[in-house]
Amino acid sequence: MQMVSLSPAEPLKQEAKELYDAAKEEARKVRGNGAKLARLVEIRLSFDKDYDLALKHARTWAATAIENPFDRSWLDPLKYEMEGRKVPDERMAEKYGVTTDIEEFRKKLEALKAFGYTKLQIHSSSPDEEEVLNEISKILPSLRERR
């Protein structure tokens, strides 16, 4: 028997697959074989007309942008915060959708829909939530499914 070394993320992926398969089976029992499950994805956004301000607000979540956070042997939240401060701006911008252009964000949402996601959950760390809601409301009609 050959031993396979799994990355720390592999057991999580396997667990997620098992949970999804179990939920799918339960849905089939309750609603029949044609039951479909929604596919949910969370997309992060930090939008502002001032890029540096949008990036600053995204940094609230910097500890979650640490490369391979589950490979760490430490559990201290302060250590995570300190490590988060080391995350490069480019990684933060990519991981947290830092943008000054809501059209750029719309394109990301369209790509996720095309990939098969049926529910899009937006996690905003934008400096002005009222402004970002106003901007998102402008692009929502283009994301609705056509029947």
N, C-alpha and C positions, 0 to 999 in steps of 0.2 A: 504494500500500500504506500503510495506516494503522499507525502505531506505537502500541503500547499500553504504558503504564507499569505495571509490575508492582510490587507491594509486595515487600519482601524475603522475606515468607513464601510468596508465590505459587510461586516455583520449588521450594520445599520441598514444598508441597502437591502440585505436579505430579510431583515425584520420588516422593513417597509413593504416589500413585495408580499410577504406572508400576510401582513395586515390587509393589504389591498385585495389579495386573493380571497381572504376570509370575508371581507366586506362585500365583495362581488358575489360570492356564494350565498351570503345571507340575503342580499338584494334579490337574487334569482328565486330563493325560497319564498320570499314575501311577495314579489311583484312578477314572478315568472321569468322564463328564460330570456325574454327580450329586454330585461332590465338593464339600464345603462347608468353608470356612475359618473358623476361630474368629475372633471379633472381640474384640480385647483392648483394655482401657482401664485406665490407671493412675489411681487416685483417691488423693488425699493426705488424711491424717488426722493431727490432733494433738489427742488427747483427754486430758482430765484433769478432775477435779471442780473444780479451781482454774483458771478461764479464763485468768488472767494467766500462769500457769505453762505452760499449753498453748500460748499465743501465743508466749511466750519460746522454747519449744523449736521451734516452727515457724520462727522467725526464723533458725535454723541454715541454712535454704534460701532466705533473703531475696534473695540475688543472682539466683536463678532466677525471682524475681517482678518483676524490673525490666521496665518497659513496653518492648516491642520490643527485646529484648536483642541481636538480630542486626543492628539498625540502627546499632550502635555501631562506631566506627572504632578503638576501643582493644581490645587483647587482654590487657592486664595483669589477672591475677586479683585483685590488690589493689584495682584500680579498680572491678571488679565488686562486691567486698565493700563498698567505701565507698558505692557507689550503692545496694546492697541495704539499707544502714542507713537510707536515705531512703524506702524503701517504706512507705507508710502502714499502720497497724495494720489498717484495714478491708480493704485489698487482701490483706494476709497472711491474715487470717481467712477471707476468701472463697476465695482460691486454695489454701489449705492445709487447709481443712476443720477449722478450730479450733472445738472444741465441748466442752461439758460434758454433752451429751445424745447417747448412742449411738443413740437412736431417730431423732434427726434425721439421723444418718449412715446408718442403715438406709434411710430414705426416699430419700436420694441414690442409694444402691446400687440400690434398686428402680427408680428413674427411669432409670438407666443400662441396666438389664436390659430395661426396656420400650422403650428406644431401639434395642435390637438387639445390645447387647454380650453376648457369650457367656462371656467370661473377664474377671473383675474382679481387678485386681492392686492391693492396698492398700499404699501407701507411708506408713508411720507415722513420725512424728517426735515421738511422744508421750513425755512424761517417764518414764512407767512402762510399759515394754513388756509386762510380765507382766499388769498390770491391763488394758491395752487388749486384749490377746489374750483374756483372760477375758470382757471385755465383748463383743467381736466374736463369741465362741463362742455367746453368748446369742442373737444375731440371725441367725446362719448358717442355722439350720433354716428360717427364713421365706424365705430367698433361694434355696433349692434348687428345681430345676425339678420340677414335678409331672408324672408320666407317666401 
